[in-house]
Amino acid sequence: MNKLIRERFEILRQRPFLFYFIGTTVSMFGTGMQFIANSWLAIKLTGASFSVAVVLVCAAIPGILLSPFIGVFVDRWDRRLLSVYMDLFRAAIVLTIPIFWWLGQLQPWHLYAMAFFVALGDQVYNPSTMALIREVIPKEMLLSANSFSSIANQIGGLIGASMAGLIITYSSMFGIFFIICDPFMKSFWRNIELSCGLSDRFSFLDH
């Protein structure tokens, strides 16, 4: 049992994967915070709990539409750039909410659009970064890599959602959207580090 555990954790000794693990955890932390803050603000603006359902639907649409062919799309582009650009894209989308609020123009549909576009960024980001990892780690470690990727997604999302509630309670509603941008930017730098020195490309079409 101890040997199996050591073998599983050996993947964290791979520097590129460690960058990926940290970047994904931090990125999902921002995504978890964003979803809670977005849902809470939707209720505040509309006064209707139904608005949370709309947020959920908008966040689900990109996955439904893109899942069948997102791997092919990722293969056609440089996934190094895709992973970096998606962090910047999601941070920029989140920043539009406090800007609209400051201008006095914030509407519920802005929140629905943000949920859609952040989820769209997630759909491109996840396969891009996972393909990067498959380029730089030994094949015998892929099982461990997949396991820790799932852990990063779950831990980051859970902690982000939990922290969002605390921040909204003890801080301002709109201040949290600036805080959400920080995890995306940290993930951005981790993905730049991960992208350095990659060689052979992994193709979804071959798997």
C-alpha positions as a Markdown table, in Angstrom:
| # | Residue | x | y | z |
|---|---|---|---|---|
| 1 | Met | 0.0 | 0.0 | 0.0 |
| 2 | Asn | 2.8 | 2.4 | 1.0 |
| 3 | Lys | 4.6 | 1.6 | -2.3 |
| 4 | Leu | 1.5 | 2.3 | -4.3 |
| 5 | Ile | 1.0 | 5.6 | -2.6 |
| 6 | Arg | 4.6 | 6.6 | -3.2 |
| 7 | Glu | 4.2 | 5.7 | -6.8 |
| 8 | Arg | 1.1 | 7.8 | -7.1 |
| 9 | Phe | 2.8 | 10.8 | -5.5 |
| 10 | Glu | 5.9 | 10.4 | -7.6 |
| 11 | Ile | 4.1 | 12.4 | -10.3 |
| 12 | Leu | 4.5 | 15.5 | -8.2 |
| 13 | Arg | 8.2 | 15.3 | -8.5 |
| 14 | Gln | 7.8 | 16.0 | -12.2 |
| 15 | Arg | 8.3 | 19.8 | -12.4 |
| 16 | Pro | 6.1 | 20.4 | -15.4 |
| 17 | Phe | 3.2 | 18.5 | -13.8 |
| 18 | Leu | 3.7 | 20.3 | -10.5 |
| 19 | Phe | 3.3 | 23.6 | -12.4 |
| 20 | Tyr | 0.1 | 22.2 | -14.0 |
| 21 | Phe | -1.3 | 20.9 | -10.7 |
| 22 | Ile | -0.8 | 24.2 | -9.0 |
| 23 | Gly | -2.1 | 26.2 | -12.0 |
| 24 | Thr | -5.2 | 24.0 | -12.3 |
| 25 | Thr | -5.9 | 24.2 | -8.6 |
| 26 | Val | -5.6 | 27.9 | -8.5 |
| 27 | Ser | -7.6 | 28.3 | -11.7 |
| 28 | Met | -10.4 | 26.1 | -10.4 |
| 29 | Phe | -10.3 | 28.2 | -7.2 |
| 30 | Gly | -11.2 | 31.2 | -9.2 |
| 31 | Thr | -13.9 | 29.3 | -11.1 |
| 32 | Gly | -15.5 | 28.1 | -7.9 |
| 33 | Met | -15.5 | 31.7 | -6.5 |
| 34 | Gln | -16.9 | 33.1 | -9.7 |
| 35 | Phe | -19.8 | 30.7 | -9.8 |
| 36 | Ile | -20.9 | 31.4 | -6.2 |
| 37 | Ala | -20.5 | 35.2 | -6.6 |
| 38 | Asn | -22.3 | 35.2 | -9.9 |
| 39 | Ser | -25.2 | 33.2 | -8.6 |
| 40 | Trp | -25.5 | 35.4 | -5.4 |
| 41 | Leu | -25.4 | 38.6 | -7.4 |
| 42 | Ala | -28.0 | 37.3 | -9.9 |
| 43 | Ile | -30.4 | 36.8 | -7.0 |
| 44 | Lys | -29.6 | 40.3 | -5.6 |
| 45 | Leu | -30.3 | 42.0 | -9.0 |
| 46 | Thr | -33.4 | 40.1 | -10.0 |
| 47 | Gly | -34.8 | 39.1 | -6.6 |
| 48 | Ala | -35.7 | 35.8 | -8.1 |
| 49 | Ser | -34.1 | 32.4 | -7.2 |
| 50 | Phe | -34.9 | 31.4 | -10.8 |
| 51 | Ser | -31.9 | 33.5 | -11.9 |
| 52 | Val | -29.5 | 30.9 | -10.4 |
| 53 | Ala | -31.0 | 28.3 | -12.7 |
| 54 | Val | -30.3 | 30.6 | -15.7 |
| 55 | Val | -26.7 | 31.0 | -14.5 |
| 56 | Leu | -26.4 | 27.2 | -14.3 |
| 57 | Val | -27.9 | 26.7 | -17.8 |
| 58 | Cys | -25.5 | 29.4 | -19.3 |
| 59 | Ala | -22.5 | 27.7 | -17.6 |
| 60 | Ala | -23.6 | 24.3 | -19.0 |
| 61 | Ile | -24.1 | 25.3 | -22.6 |
| 62 | Pro | -20.5 | 25.5 | -23.7 |
| 63 | Gly | -19.8 | 22.0 | -22.4 |
| 64 | Ile | -22.8 | 20.6 | -24.2 |
| 65 | Leu | -21.9 | 22.3 | -27.5 |
| 66 | Leu | -18.1 | 21.9 | -27.5 |
| 67 | Ser | -17.5 | 18.5 | -25.9 |
| 68 | Pro | -17.9 | 16.5 | -29.2 |
| 69 | Phe | -15.1 | 18.4 | -31.0 |
| 70 | Ile | -13.1 | 20.5 | -28.6 |
| 71 | Gly | -10.2 | 18.0 | -28.8 |
| 72 | Val | -9.9 | 18.6 | -32.6 |
| 73 | Phe | -10.0 | 22.4 | -32.1 |
| 74 | Val | -7.2 | 22.1 | -29.5 |
| 75 | Asp | -5.1 | 20.0 | -32.0 |
| 76 | Arg | -5.3 | 22.8 | -34.6 |
| 77 | Trp | -3.9 | 25.5 | -32.3 |
| 78 | Asp | -0.8 | 25.9 | -30.1 |
| 79 | Arg | -2.1 | 24.6 | -26.8 |
| 80 | Arg | 0.7 | 26.5 | -25.0 |
| 81 | Leu | -0.9 | 29.8 | -26.2 |
| 82 | Leu | -4.4 | 28.5 | -25.7 |
| 83 | Ser | -3.9 | 27.7 | -22.0 |
| 84 | Val | -2.3 | 31.1 | -21.4 |
| 85 | Tyr | -4.8 | 33.0 | -23.4 |
| 86 | Met | -7.8 | 31.3 | -21.7 |
| 87 | Asp | -6.5 | 32.5 | -18.3 |
| 88 | Leu | -6.3 | 36.1 | -19.6 |
| 89 | Phe | -9.7 | 35.7 | -21.3 |
| 90 | Arg | -11.5 | 34.5 | -18.1 |
| 91 | Ala | -9.9 | 37.2 | -16.0 |
| 92 | Ala | -11.0 | 39.9 | -18.5 |
| 93 | Ile | -14.6 | 38.6 | -18.6 |
| 94 | Val | -14.8 | 38.6 | -14.8 |
| 95 | Leu | -13.5 | 42.1 | -14.6 |
| 96 | Thr | -16.4 | 43.4 | -16.8 |
| 97 | Ile | -18.8 | 42.9 | -13.9 |
| 98 | Pro | -17.4 | 45.5 | -11.5 |
| 99 | Ile | -16.8 | 47.8 | -14.4 |
| 100 | Phe | -20.5 | 47.7 | -15.4 |
| 101 | Trp | -21.4 | 48.1 | -11.8 |
| 102 | Trp | -19.2 | 51.2 | -11.4 |
| 103 | Leu | -20.7 | 52.7 | -14.6 |
| 104 | Gly | -24.2 | 52.0 | -13.2 |
| 105 | Gln | -25.0 | 49.8 | -16.2 |
| 106 | Leu | -25.0 | 46.3 | -14.6 |
| 107 | Gln | -27.9 | 44.1 | -15.8 |
| 108 | Pro | -28.7 | 40.4 | -15.1 |
| 109 | Trp | -27.9 | 39.4 | -18.7 |
| 110 | His | -24.3 | 40.5 | -18.0 |
| 111 | Leu | -24.0 | 37.9 | -15.3 |
| 112 | Tyr | -25.5 | 35.2 | -17.6 |
| 113 | Ala | -23.1 | 36.2 | -20.3 |
| 114 | Met | -20.2 | 36.0 | -17.9 |
| 115 | Ala | -21.2 | 32.5 | -16.8 |
| 116 | Phe | -21.3 | 31.4 | -20.4 |
| 117 | Phe | -18.0 | 32.9 | -21.4 |
| 118 | Val | -16.1 | 31.8 | -18.3 |
| 119 | Ala | -17.4 | 28.2 | -18.9 |
| 120 | Leu | -16.4 | 28.6 | -22.6 |
| 121 | Gly | -12.9 | 29.4 | -21.4 |
| 122 | Asp | -12.9 | 26.4 | -19.1 |
| 123 | Gln | -13.8 | 24.1 | -22.0 |
| 124 | Val | -10.8 | 25.2 | -24.0 |
| 125 | Tyr | -8.4 | 25.6 | -21.0 |
| 126 | Asn | -8.9 | 22.1 | -19.6 |
| 127 | Pro | -8.0 | 20.0 | -22.7 |
| 128 | Ser | -5.3 | 22.4 | -23.6 |
| 129 | Thr | -3.4 | 22.0 | -20.4 |
| 130 | Met | -4.0 | 18.3 | -20.1 |
| 131 | Ala | -2.6 | 17.9 | -23.6 |
| 132 | Leu | 0.5 | 19.8 | -22.5 |
| 133 | Ile | 1.0 | 17.5 | -19.6 |
| 134 | Arg | 0.8 | 14.4 | -21.9 |
| 135 | Glu | 3.7 | 15.9 | -23.9 |
| 136 | Val | 6.1 | 16.1 | -20.9 |
| 137 | Ile | 5.5 | 13.2 | -18.5 |
| 138 | Pro | 6.3 | 9.5 | -19.0 |
| 139 | Lys | 3.4 | 7.4 | -20.3 |
| 140 | Glu | 3.5 | 5.1 | -17.3 |
| 141 | Met | 2.6 | 8.2 | -15.1 |
| 142 | Leu | -0.5 | 9.1 | -17.1 |
| 143 | Leu | -2.8 | 7.3 | -14.6 |
| 144 | Ser | -1.4 | 9.3 | -11.7 |
| 145 | Ala | -1.6 | 12.5 | -13.8 |
| 146 | Asn | -5.3 | 11.9 | -14.5 |
| 147 | Ser | -6.0 | 11.2 | -10.8 |
| 148 | Phe | -4.2 | 14.3 | -9.6 |
| 149 | Ser | -5.8 | 16.4 | -12.3 |
| 150 | Ser | -9.2 | 15.4 | -11.0 |
| 151 | Ile | -8.0 | 16.2 | -7.4 |
| 152 | Ala | -6.9 | 19.6 | -8.5 |
| 153 | Asn | -10.3 | 20.4 | -10.1 |
| 154 | Gln | -12.2 | 19.2 | -7.1 |
| 155 | Ile | -10.1 | 20.8 | -4.4 |
| 156 | Gly | -9.8 | 24.1 | -6.3 |
| 157 | Gly | -13.5 | 24.4 | -7.0 |
| 158 | Leu | -14.5 | 23.4 | -3.4 |
| 159 | Ile | -12.1 | 25.8 | -1.7 |
| 160 | Gly | -13.0 | 28.6 | -4.1 |
| 161 | Ala | -16.8 | 28.2 | -3.5 |
| 162 | Ser | -16.3 | 28.0 | 0.2 |
| 163 | Met | -14.1 | 31.1 | 0.3 |
| 164 | Ala | -16.5 | 33.0 | -1.9 |
| 165 | Gly | -19.2 | 32.8 | 0.7 |
| 166 | Leu | -16.9 | 34.1 | 3.4 |
| 167 | Ile | -15.6 | 37.0 | 1.3 |
| 168 | Ile | -19.1 | 38.0 | 0.3 |
| 169 | Thr | -20.2 | 37.9 | 3.9 |
| 170 | Tyr | -17.3 | 40.0 | 5.3 |
| 171 | Ser | -16.4 | 42.1 | 2.2 |
| 172 | Ser | -18.2 | 43.8 | -0.6 |
| 173 | Met | -20.1 | 41.9 | -3.3 |
| 174 | Phe | -18.2 | 43.5 | -6.1 |
| 175 | Gly | -14.8 | 43.4 | -4.5 |
| 176 | Ile | -14.9 | 39.6 | -4.9 |
| 177 | Phe | -14.8 | 39.9 | -8.7 |
| 178 | Phe | -11.4 | 41.6 | -8.4 |
| 179 | Ile | -10.2 | 38.9 | -6.1 |
| 180 | Ile | -11.4 | 36.2 | -8.6 |
| 181 | Cys | -9.1 | 37.6 | -11.2 |
| 182 | Asp | -6.0 | 36.9 | -9.1 |
| 183 | Pro | -6.3 | 33.1 | -9.3 |
| 184 | Phe | -6.6 | 33.3 | -13.1 |
| 185 | Met | -3.5 | 35.5 | -13.3 |
| 186 | Lys | -1.5 | 33.2 | -11.0 |
| 187 | Ser | -2.6 | 30.3 | -13.2 |
| 188 | Phe | -1.5 | 32.3 | -16.2 |
| 189 | Trp | 2.0 | 32.5 | -14.9 |
| 190 | Arg | 2.1 | 28.9 | -14.0 |
| 191 | Asn | 1.1 | 27.9 | -17.5 |
| 192 | Ile | 3.8 | 30.1 | -19.0 |
| 193 | Glu | 6.3 | 28.2 | -16.9 |
| 194 | Leu | 4.8 | 24.9 | -17.9 |
| 195 | Ser | 4.9 | 25.8 | -21.6 |
| 196 | Cys | 8.7 | 26.4 | -21.6 |
| 197 | Gly | 10.7 | 23.6 | -23.1 |
| 198 | Leu | 7.9 | 21.4 | -24.5 |
| 199 | Ser | 8.7 | 19.2 | -27.4 |
| 200 | Asp | 6.6 | 16.7 | -29.2 |
| 201 | Arg | 2.9 | 17.5 | -29.6 |
| 202 | Phe | 0.2 | 15.3 | -28.2 |
| 203 | Ser | -2.7 | 14.9 | -30.5 |
| 204 | Phe | -6.3 | 14.0 | -29.5 |
| 205 | Leu | -6.8 | 12.5 | -32.9 |
| 206 | Asp | -4.2 | 9.8 | -32.1 |
| 207 | His | -6.0 | 8.7 | -28.8 |
